[in-house]
Each structure stands twice: as C-alpha cells, then as structure tokens.
Amino acid sequence: MVRTVISLDEQDKEWLDQRAAQEGVPMTELVRRAVRLLRTHADRDDPPLTELLRSTSRTWRHGDGLAYQRRLRDEWGQ
C-alpha cells in the first residue's frame, strides 16, 4: 500500500474521525472506501454526455421542440 498525505478542512476531518469511531475502523479505511466508491462511479459504463447528445440529435422531427414544450405547458395553466 502507498502512503499519501492529504489536506482536509477541519470539519471534514472531525466528521471522518467521528464516523470512524462509530464504525470502529481507522479513518484511513473510510478514505480508502471513499476512493473506491468514487472510482466505481467514475468507471461506470455510462456513455459520456457528448455521446448521448450526438446519438439523440435530430430525433424530434415535429418542428421547434421548445415551441412544442411551451404549447403543452400553456395547457397546464388552463
């Protein structure tokens, strides 16, 4: 395992210490869990936003989409 020094806000450090005490684990274990969770989230198979936008571009073929939305929303007020 590699040692790493990080800087935290006082409130974050206090929270980590309290949470570690509650769970009965070292604060470093909570940091390792947080990094694993962040990596898992970042490594999901979700396509990037630019790919989603490209793949859905021009799927609405009924004129101005914004004008359509406004017409529908105007009906809500009636």
C-alpha distances in whole Angstrom, upper triangle without the diagonal:
4,7,10,13,15,19,21,24,26,27,23,22,24,24,21,21,24,23,20,23,25,22,21,17,15,15,12,12,15,13,11,14,16,14,14,18,18,17,19,22,22,22,25,28,30,32,32,34,36,36,38,40,41,42,44,46,50,50,52,55,58,58,56,54,54,57,57,54,57,60,58,57,60,61,59,61,65
4,6,10,13,16,19,22,24,25,22,20,24,24,20,21,24,23,20,23,26,23,22,19,16,16,12,13,16,13,11,15,16,14,15,18,18,17,20,22,21,22,25,28,30,32,31,34,35,36,37,40,41,41,43,45,49,49,52,55,57,57,56,53,53,56,56,54,56,59,57,56,60,61,59,61,64
4,7,10,14,16,20,21,23,20,18,21,21,18,18,22,21,19,21,24,22,21,18,14,14,10,13,15,12,11,15,16,14,16,19,19,18,21,23,23,23,27,30,31,33,32,35,36,37,39,41,42,43,45,46,50,50,53,56,58,58,56,53,53,57,57,54,56,59,58,56,60,61,59,60,64
4,6,10,13,16,18,20,17,15,19,19,16,18,21,20,18,21,24,22,22,18,15,13,10,13,14,11,11,15,14,12,15,18,17,17,20,22,21,22,26,29,30,31,30,32,34,35,36,38,40,41,43,44,48,48,50,54,56,56,53,51,50,54,54,51,53,56,55,53,57,58,56,58,61
4,7,10,14,15,17,15,13,17,18,15,16,20,20,18,21,23,23,22,19,15,13,11,14,15,12,13,16,15,14,17,19,18,19,22,23,23,24,27,31,32,33,31,33,35,37,38,39,41,42,44,45,49,49,51,55,56,56,54,51,50,54,54,51,53,56,55,53,56,58,56,57,61
4,7,10,12,14,12,11,14,15,13,15,18,18,17,20,22,22,22,19,15,12,11,14,14,10,12,15,14,13,16,18,16,18,21,21,21,23,26,29,30,31,29,31,33,34,35,37,39,40,41,43,46,47,48,52,54,53,51,48,47,51,51,48,50,53,52,50,53,55,52,53,57
4,7,9,12,10,9,13,14,13,14,17,18,17,20,22,22,23,20,17,14,13,16,15,12,15,17,15,15,19,20,18,20,23,23,22,25,28,31,31,32,30,31,33,36,36,37,40,41,42,43,47,47,49,52,54,53,50,48,46,50,50,47,49,52,51,49,52,54,51,52,56
4,6,8,6,6,10,11,10,12,15,15,15,18,20,20,21,19,16,12,13,15,14,11,15,16,14,15,18,18,17,20,22,22,22,25,27,31,30,32,30,31,33,35,35,37,39,41,41,42,46,46,47,51,52,52,49,46,45,48,49,45,47,50,49,46,49,51,48,49,53
4,5,5,6,9,10,11,12,14,15,16,18,20,21,22,20,18,14,16,18,16,14,18,19,16,17,21,21,19,22,25,24,24,27,29,32,32,33,31,32,34,36,36,37,40,41,42,43,46,47,47,51,52,51,48,46,44,47,48,45,46,49,48,45,48,50,47,48,51
4,5,5,6,9,10,11,12,14,15,17,18,20,21,20,17,14,16,18,16,15,19,20,18,19,23,22,22,25,27,26,27,30,32,35,35,37,35,35,37,40,40,41,43,45,45,46,50,50,50,54,55,54,51,49,47,50,51,47,48,51,50,47,50,52,49,49,53
4,5,5,6,9,10,11,12,14,15,16,18,20,19,17,14,16,18,15,15,19,19,17,19,22,21,21,24,26,25,26,29,30,34,33,35,33,34,36,38,38,39,42,43,43,45,48,48,48,52,53,52,49,46,45,48,48,45,45,49,47,44,47,49,46,46,50
4,5,5,6,9,10,10,12,14,15,16,18,16,15,11,13,15,12,11,15,15,13,15,18,17,17,20,22,21,22,25,27,30,30,32,31,31,34,36,35,37,39,40,41,42,46,45,46,50,51,51,48,45,43,47,47,43,45,48,46,44,47,48,45,46,50
4,5,5,6,9,10,10,12,14,15,16,15,12,9,11,13,11,11,14,15,14,16,19,19,18,21,23,23,24,27,29,32,32,34,33,34,36,38,38,40,42,43,44,45,49,48,50,53,54,54,51,48,47,50,50,47,48,51,50,47,50,52,49,50,53
4,5,5,6,9,10,11,12,14,15,15,13,10,13,15,13,13,17,17,16,18,21,21,21,24,26,25,27,29,31,35,34,37,35,36,39,41,40,42,45,45,46,47,51,50,51,55,56,56,53,50,48,51,51,48,49,52,50,48,51,52,49,50,53
4,5,5,6,8,10,11,12,14,13,13,10,13,14,11,12,15,15,14,17,19,18,18,22,23,22,24,27,28,32,31,34,33,33,37,38,37,39,42,43,43,45,48,47,48,52,53,53,50,47,45,49,49,45,46,49,47,45,48,49,46,47,50
4,5,5,6,8,10,10,12,10,9,6,9,10,7,8,12,12,11,14,16,16,17,19,21,21,22,25,26,30,30,33,32,33,36,37,37,39,41,42,42,44,48,47,48,52,53,53,51,48,46,50,50,46,48,51,49,46,50,51,48,49,52
4,6,5,6,9,10,10,10,8,6,10,11,9,11,14,14,14,17,19,19,20,23,24,24,26,28,30,33,34,36,36,37,40,41,41,42,45,46,46,48,51,51,52,56,57,57,54,51,50,53,53,50,51,54,52,50,53,54,51,52,55
4,5,5,6,9,10,10,10,9,13,13,11,13,16,16,15,19,20,20,21,24,25,25,27,29,30,34,34,37,36,37,40,42,41,43,46,46,46,48,52,51,52,56,56,57,54,51,50,53,52,49,50,53,51,48,52,52,49,50,54
4,5,5,6,8,9,9,8,11,11,8,11,14,13,13,16,17,17,18,21,22,22,24,26,27,31,31,34,34,35,38,39,38,40,43,43,43,46,49,48,49,53,54,54,52,48,47,51,50,47,48,51,49,46,50,50,47,49,52
4,5,5,6,5,6,5,9,8,7,10,12,12,13,15,17,17,19,21,22,22,25,26,28,31,32,35,35,36,39,40,40,42,44,44,45,47,51,50,51,55,56,57,54,51,50,53,53,49,51,54,51,49,53,53,50,52,55
4,5,5,7,8,8,12,11,11,14,16,15,16,19,20,20,22,25,25,26,28,30,31,35,35,39,38,39,43,44,43,45,48,48,48,51,54,53,54,58,59,59,57,54,53,56,55,52,54,56,54,52,55,56,52,54,57
4,6,8,10,11,14,13,11,15,17,15,16,20,20,20,22,25,25,25,28,29,30,34,34,37,37,38,42,43,42,44,47,47,47,49,52,51,52,56,57,58,55,52,51,54,53,50,51,54,51,49,53,53,50,51,54
4,6,9,10,12,10,9,13,14,13,14,17,18,17,20,22,22,23,26,27,28,31,32,35,36,37,40,41,40,42,45,45,45,48,51,50,51,55,56,57,55,51,51,54,53,50,51,54,51,49,53,53,50,52,55
4,7,9,12,10,10,14,15,14,16,19,19,19,22,24,24,25,28,29,30,34,35,38,38,40,43,43,43,45,48,48,48,51,54,53,54,58,59,60,58,55,54,57,56,53,55,57,55,53,56,57,54,55,58
4,6,8,6,8,11,11,11,14,16,16,17,19,21,21,23,25,26,28,31,33,36,36,37,41,41,41,43,46,46,46,49,52,51,53,57,58,59,57,53,53,56,55,52,54,57,54,53,56,57,54,55,59
4,5,5,7,9,10,11,13,15,16,17,19,21,22,23,25,26,28,32,33,36,35,37,40,41,41,43,45,46,47,49,52,52,53,57,59,59,57,54,53,56,56,53,55,57,55,53,57,58,55,56,60
4,5,5,7,9,10,11,13,15,16,17,19,20,21,23,25,26,30,31,34,33,35,38,38,39,41,43,43,44,46,50,49,51,55,56,56,54,51,50,54,53,50,52,55,53,51,54,55,52,54,57
4,5,5,6,9,10,11,12,14,15,17,18,20,21,22,25,28,29,32,31,33,36,37,37,39,41,42,43,45,49,48,50,54,56,56,54,51,50,54,53,50,52,55,53,51,55,56,53,55,58
4,5,5,6,9,10,11,12,14,15,16,18,20,21,23,26,28,31,31,33,35,36,36,39,41,41,42,44,48,47,49,53,54,55,53,50,49,53,52,49,51,54,52,50,54,54,52,54,57
4,5,5,6,9,10,10,12,14,15,16,18,20,21,25,26,29,29,30,33,34,34,36,39,39,40,42,45,45,46,50,52,52,50,47,46,50,49,46,48,51,48,47,50,51,48,50,53
4,5,5,6,9,10,11,12,14,15,16,18,20,24,25,27,27,28,31,32,32,35,37,37,38,40,44,43,45,49,51,51,49,45,45,49,48,45,47,50,48,46,50,51,48,50,53
4,5,5,6,9,10,11,12,14,15,16,19,22,24,26,26,28,31,31,32,34,36,36,38,40,43,43,45,49,50,51,49,46,46,49,49,46,48,51,49,47,51,52,49,51,55
4,5,5,6,9,10,10,12,14,15,17,20,22,25,25,27,30,30,30,33,35,35,36,38,42,41,43,47,48,49,47,44,44,47,46,43,46,48,46,45,48,49,47,49,52
4,5,5,6,9,10,11,12,14,16,19,20,23,23,24,27,28,28,30,32,33,34,36,39,39,41,44,46,46,44,41,41,44,44,41,43,46,44,42,46,47,44,46,49
4,5,5,6,9,10,10,12,14,18,19,21,21,23,26,26,27,29,31,31,33,35,39,38,40,44,46,46,44,41,41,44,44,41,43,46,44,43,47,48,45,47,51
4,5,5,6,9,10,10,12,16,18,20,20,23,26,26,26,29,31,30,32,34,38,37,39,43,45,46,44,41,41,45,44,41,44,46,44,43,47,48,45,48,51
4,5,5,6,9,10,11,15,16,19,19,21,24,24,24,27,29,29,30,32,36,35,37,40,42,43,41,38,38,42,41,38,40,43,41,40,43,44,42,44,47
4,5,5,6,9,10,14,14,17,16,18,21,22,22,24,26,27,28,30,34,33,35,39,41,41,39,36,36,40,39,36,39,42,40,38,42,43,41,43,46
4,5,5,6,9,12,13,16,16,18,21,21,21,24,26,26,27,30,33,33,35,39,41,41,40,37,37,41,40,38,40,43,41,40,44,45,43,45,48
4,5,5,6,10,12,15,15,18,21,20,20,24,25,25,26,29,32,32,34,37,40,40,39,36,36,40,39,37,39,42,40,39,43,43,41,44,47
4,6,6,9,10,13,13,15,18,18,18,21,23,22,24,26,30,29,31,35,37,37,36,32,33,36,36,33,36,38,36,35,39,40,38,40,43
4,6,9,9,11,11,13,16,16,16,19,21,21,23,25,28,28,30,34,36,37,35,32,32,36,35,33,36,39,37,36,40,41,39,41,44
4,6,8,10,11,14,17,16,17,20,21,21,23,25,29,28,31,34,37,37,36,33,34,38,37,35,38,40,38,38,42,42,41,43,46
4,5,9,10,13,16,15,15,18,19,19,20,23,26,26,28,32,34,35,34,31,32,35,34,32,35,37,35,35,39,39,38,41,43
4,6,9,12,14,12,12,16,17,16,18,21,24,23,26,29,32,33,32,29,31,34,33,31,34,36,34,35,38,39,38,41,43
4,6,9,11,10,9,13,14,13,15,18,21,20,23,26,29,30,29,26,27,30,29,27,31,33,31,31,35,35,34,37,40
4,6,8,6,7,10,11,10,12,15,18,18,21,24,27,27,27,24,25,29,28,27,30,32,30,31,34,35,34,37,40
4,5,5,7,9,10,11,13,14,18,18,21,24,27,27,26,23,24,28,27,26,29,31,30,30,34,35,34,37,39
4,5,5,6,9,10,11,12,16,16,18,22,24,24,22,20,21,24,24,22,25,28,27,27,30,31,31,33,36
4,5,5,6,9,10,10,14,15,18,21,23,23,22,20,21,24,24,23,26,28,28,28,31,33,32,35,37
4,5,5,6,9,10,14,14,17,20,23,23,22,20,22,25,25,24,27,29,28,29,32,33,33,36,38
4,5,5,6,8,12,12,15,18,20,21,20,18,19,23,22,21,24,26,25,26,29,30,30,32,35
4,6,5,6,10,10,13,16,18,18,17,15,16,20,20,19,22,24,23,24,27,28,28,31,33
4,6,5,9,10,13,15,19,19,18,17,19,22,21,21,24,26,26,27,30,31,31,34,36
4,6,9,9,12,15,18,19,19,17,19,22,21,21,25,26,25,27,30,31,31,34,36
4,6,6,9,12,15,16,15,13,16,19,18,17,21,22,22,23,26,27,27,30,32
4,6,8,10,13,14,13,12,14,17,17,17,20,22,22,23,26,27,28,30,32
4,5,7,10,10,11,10,13,16,15,16,19,20,20,22,24,25,27,29,31
4,6,9,11,12,10,14,16,14,15,19,19,19,21,23,24,25,28,29
4,6,8,9,7,11,12,11,12,15,16,15,18,20,21,22,25,26
4,6,9,9,12,13,11,14,17,16,17,19,21,22,24,26,27
4,7,7,11,10,9,12,14,13,14,17,18,18,21,23,24
4,6,9,8,8,11,13,12,14,17,18,19,21,23,24
4,6,5,6,9,10,11,13,15,16,17,19,21,22
4,5,5,6,9,10,11,12,14,16,17,19,21
4,5,5,6,9,10,11,12,15,16,17,19
4,5,5,6,9,10,11,13,15,16,17
4,5,5,6,9,10,11,13,15,16
4,5,5,6,9,10,11,13,15
4,5,5,6,9,10,11,13
4,5,5,7,9,11,11
4,5,5,7,10,11
4,5,5,7,9
4,5,6,7
4,5,5
4,6
4
